[in-house]
Amino acid sequence: MLYSKVTTDKNSGLSQIQFYLTQGDTADFTAVPKLSDGSIVDLSLISKCLFKLSDDSYKEIFSKEFIKEETGFKIRLESDETAEIPVGQYIYEIEYTFNDGTVNTPNQSNFEILDQIVK
């Protein structure tokens, strides 16, 4: 099961969403890129959107491309995919590549893969 918790960094005061997913479970995400004023970025300007998991050394462990839809980018992490990710704590990113080659990674936070109780 995928669930999340909002945490606040005690040094910066910034809020982050910590995600938790049981290894071997399926998870659905939607990414909607927004500008600093809260308005939605024109999706036609974005050529690719990636979901990435990295270890604490920023070594990539897993990545998958989102599918562009009318209202945002959608991704499904399938059970067989998450079963292959080792139990542990990771850093997740959502990375947008624009048509002009510009890359923007506005989302980065913690993502934990939890052990299965029943295997």
Secondary structure, 3 states (H helix, E strand, C coil): CEEEEEEECCCCCCEEEEEEEECCCCEEEEECCECCCCCECCHHHEEEEEEEEECCCCCEEEEEECEEECCEEEEEECHHHHHCCCCEEEEEEEEEEECCCCEEEEEEEEEEEECCCCC
